[in-house]
Amino acid sequence: MNQVFRPNRYRAGLPVVVAGLLAAVVIAAAQSSERPILHTNEAYIEELSRTTTLAVDDPLAVFIFVLNSLPDRVKVYPTENYYYFSFIHDGTPYSGNIRIERNEGDKVSLHFAYYETETEWRQEENAKHVVLDASQGVTLEKMEPLLYRISYGDKSVVFALNDLSQVKPPAGAMAPGEKFIGPIFDESGIRFFLVYNQKTKIFLYVLDETVKVAEELFPYQGTNRILLGKRTGFAYYRDHRLDRKILIGVYEDNLRLNTYFDGPFDQLPDNFIEGEALRAAIVDARPNLKGKIDRFGRSPDGKVRYAIKPYMAYTELRNLDAVDKCASDKIDAAIYYNCFVAEKLGARKPKP
C-alpha cells in the first residue's frame, strides 16, 4: 500500500440536496417501518432563492450559526467523530463538519471546518478550519465515554458518538493471520471491519453484514465475484476462501472530490482502537514510520494522518477486471489477498 498521508483537519461533504438524501437513507435504516422522506425540487429552488445573512469569512460566526441550528441532541455516526453539515448561502453551497478529535492520553479537542462545496468544474477554495476552546467562548464537556456537550453562550448541544464497542467480526469472517483493528461506520452509511494481516503486511476493509447493508448490491457483468453498490459505487469482491466481501474499489471522482463516497480510509475506529493496535500495525507495514506517528497514525503536529487505502480508484468498471483475474489465478493463500491491494495489483491507486 502506498505510504500516503491524508489531511487530518477537515473533510468534505456533498451538496445540500444529496446530503439530505443520504441523511434520509440513514434515518430510514434506523426507522425501517416508516415511509420514505420526500425531497422536492421546489424546496431546493426556494432555498437557493432566499437572501441570507451570514459572515461566511468568520469561522466563529459560522460555528455559532451551525450550533444554533442544531437540536439539543445529535447522533454522530462516522467513527472518526465527524458531524457533517451543509447549507446554501446566497446561492452558493457550503459543506463542513464539527469534529470531536481523540488524542493521546484520552484527551479530546474540538475542530470546526467549512468551505464552498467542491465540484468537478471548480476546486475547493478558501477552506477554513479552527480549533475551538474556551478562549473563543466554546466549551467541550465530556459527560460519558461517548457523550459530549458543546456549548456557546446559551446554546448547548449533546453529541452522542456512535457506540460500536460490542461490534466484532462474526466467526468465519477473519482469515488466518488477520487481526481485527476495529469497527468502522463510514459517512456513506456503510459499516466495515478494519483488519490487518501481519504475515502479508496488508490492511483490508471487510463489509459488515451483521447489520442490514444500507444499499442494494448488484453483480458486475462478467463475474459473480464483483458486486457494486448502486448508491455509493463501492466495489466488493466475494472472497473465494471465506464468506465475506472485501472492499476493492471506489469511484475515482468521489475520491477526488472528497465526497461521502470516497471510501472508509477517513473513518478509522478511533473510539475503539485497543492500545497500540493501530500504530503497531502501521509500523509493521511501514517500519520507517516508527517513532513518527501517534497511536492513531497521526504526525506529531497532528496535521496529517497515515492513509489506509488498499482499495483502487476506478474510472471505468472494467478497471475492476484485474482484481477478478488475479484472485481467480492466485490459489496460493500467501499471495491471494494481495489481489485486493491496489499497489500490489498494479491497478490505479487513490490519490493523496
N, C-alpha and C positions, 0 to 999 in steps of 0.2 A: 504494500500500500504506500502511496506517495506520502512523504513527510511534508504535510501541508498544515499550515496553521490557519485558523479562521478568526475573524474579528470577534471579540467577546463582549462588545458593548451594545450593539443594537441589532435587531432582527426586523426584517421587512414583513409587511402583511399584504393582503390582497386589496384591490379596490373595494370600496364600501359595499357594493351590491353583492359581489362574490363572497366577501367576508360574512355578510348576512346569511347567505345561503349555507355557508359552512357552519355557522352557529346553529342554523336550523337543523342541520344533519346531526350535530352533537346533541341538541335538545331532543330530537326525535329518537336518537339511540337510547337516551335515558328515559324517555317517556313514550315507549313504542306503541302504547294503546291510544295515543292522541292522534288527531288529524294533523296533516301537514300544515306548516305555516306558509301563508301566501305572501309573495312579494310582487309588487306591481311596478310597471314602468312609470305609471302616473306618479307614484310616491317618489321614485328616483328623480324624475324631472322636476318635481316640486322642491325637492331638497336642493337640487342644482340651482334652482332659480331664486332661492332665498338670499337675501342680503344679510350677511352675518358680520359680527364684530368680534375679533379675536386678535390679540397681539401675537401673531404666529412666530415672530422673531424672538420672543421672550419665553424660554423654556419653563420658567416657574409659572407664568400666566397660563401656558398651555396645560401644564400639570394640574393647576387648580381647576381649570375648565373640565379636564377629564375626570378628576376625582369627584367633583361636584355633580357630574353627570351619571355617576355610578350609583347603584342601590347600596344599601347599608352592608350587604354581604355579597361577595362574588366567589366563584369557583375558578381556580387556576388549573387548567387541565394539563398543559405541557409540563414535562418533568424537569426542564431547566428553569421552571417557575416564571416564564414569560406570560404576562396577561396582555394580550394583543387588543388593539382597538383601531378604528379608522373613523374618519369624519370628512366632510366636504366643507371647505371654506371658500366662499366666493367662486364657486365652480371648480375649484382645484381639490382633488382627493389627497388626503394625508393618511399615512399609516404610522403606527408606533406601538410602544409597549411600556408597561410598568414591570420591572423585574425585581424580585427578591433573590439576590445572589448569595449562594452559600460560599463561605470562605473557610480557610484553615481555622482549626480550633472552634468549630461550630459557630463562628461569627457570621453575621449577615450584613449586607449593605443594600441600599435601595437605589435602583437605577431607573432613569426615565429617558426615553428616546423617541423621536418622531421625525418625519421627513415627508416631502412630497412623494407620493407613491410612484415607484419606478415603472417605466413601460419600455417596450421594445424601441419606441421612437424617441424616448428621452430618458437619459440615465438619471439616477438619483442625484439630487443636488441639495446642498445646504442641510445635510443631516445634522441634527442637534442631539447631544447626549449630555446628561448631567447626573452626578451622584448627589442625591438629596439627603439632608440630615437636619438636625436641629438648628444649624446656622441659618437655614432658609425658612425656619418655622415648620419643618416637616418632621414628624416623629414616626418611627417604626418600632412597634411594640410586639414582642413575642408573647402570645397568650398560651399556646400549647405547642408541642413539637412541630406541627404542620398548620398552625393557625397564627396569623399575624394581623395586627391592626395598624393601618396607615392613617395618619391624621394631619390635617392642616386647618387651623382656625377652629370653626365649629363643626367641620365635616370630618367624619371618621368612616372608614370602610374596612370591614374584616375580609381578609384574603385567605380563603381556605385552599391550601395546597393539596394536590391530588395524592391521596393515600394509597399507594400501591405496595405497601410494606409486606403484605401477605401474598403478593403475586410471585409465583415461581413457575418455571417451565414444567410441563407435565412429564410423567415418566415416558421415556422413549423419544423425547424431543431434543436430547443432547447427544452429540457424537462422542466417541471415546477421546479423551484428552481435552475436551472443551470445559471451560469454566464459565459459570454464569456470573456476569458482572452486575446486571440489574435490569429491572423492567423499564420500558420507555413508553410514554404516551406522547405521540407526535402531535404537532399542531394541526396536522391533516385530519386528526381524529382516529388514526390507526395506532394500534399498540404493537410493540415489538419486545423481544428478548435480545439483549446485547450479550454475545458470548465471545470468548477468546480461547483459541487453541494454542497452547504453549508449544506443542510439537511442531505445528506448521507455521506458527507465528502470525496468525491471521485473525481478524475480527470478522464477525458476521452478525447481521440483523435477521432474526428469525421471527416470522409473523406470529403474534399471539392470537391463537384461535380458542383460548379458554373462554373468551367472550365473543359475542357476535361481532364480526368484522363489519365496520360501518361503510361498506360499499360492495358492489357486485363485481365479481371477478369473472373474466371470460378468457377462453384459451386463445393463444396466438396461433394463427393459421400455420399449419405445417408441423406442429408438435403438440402433444398433450402434456408437455412438461412445463411450458412457459405460460403463466397466467398474468393478465393485466387488469388493473383497477380502472373501471370505467370513469370514476370521478377524479382520481389522483394521478393516473398514468403510471403508478408504481408497477414494476415488473417483478414477478416472483418466479422461482424455479422450484418445482416439486422434487424434493430430494429423492434420489434413487435408493438411498440406504435407510432413510428414516421417514416417518410420517410427519413431515413438516415442510414449510415453504420458506425459502430464503430470498430476501430482497436482493435483486441483481441489477436493477436499473431504475433511474428516474428520468423524466423528460428534461432535456438539457435547458430549454427555455425557462422552466420553473427554477432550475438551479441558478441560472444566470440572473434572473430577476428576483431571486431570494424570496419566493412565494411560500405559501403554506405547504406546497407540494414538492419541495426540494429534497425531501428525504430526512431521515431521523438523525443525521450527524450533528444537528444543533439542538437536540433534546435529550442529552445524556441523563442517566438516572441519578442526578446529583444528591437527592434526598435519601437514596437507598444504597449508595456505594459503601461497602463494608471496608472500613480502614483504608489500607493501601492497595486494595484490589485493582483499581483502575490504573494508578500510577505504575504499579508493578507490571501490569500487562503491557502498557505503552513502552516502558523502559525495556521490557523483554523483547518487544518487537523492534525498538529503536534504541539500542544501548547508548548511542551518542547523546540522548536526552537525559541521562542520569544526572541528577543534581540541578537540572534546568527547568523542571516543572513541579507544580504542587500536586497534591493528591487528586485534583480534578483535571490535571493535564494542562494547567494554565502556566504561562510565563510568569516570572517573579513580579512584573509590573501589572499583571492581570489583564493586559490589553489583548492578548491573543490566546488561543486555545488549540491544542493539538486536534486536528480534524480526523475523525474516524470515518472514512468514506470508502469502504471496499467496493461499493456498487458503481456501475458505469453511468455515464450521462449519455443517453441515446437521443439521436435526432430523427432516426427512422427505425421502425420496428425491426427491420432486417439486421440492425446492429446487434440485436439480441441472439441472432443465429449462432454466433461464435460461442456463446455460453452453452447452448444445447449440444453443439458438435463436440466441444471439449468434454462436457460431463458425460456424454454417451461413449466417448472413446476412452476416458480415463477410468479404468477399472481398479487401479492401484489406489487404495484408501489413503496412502501417504500423500498423494498429489491431487486426488479427486476434488477436494474442497478449494484448491487453488483456482478452479474454474469459475468460482463466484467472486473472485477478487479482480477488479478491472486491470490493475497494474500487472498482475501475473498473467492475465489472459492476453494482455496487449491490446485491450479494447480502449475506447475513448474513456478518459478519466475526468472526474469532476474538476472544474477549475477552482482555485482558491476563492 
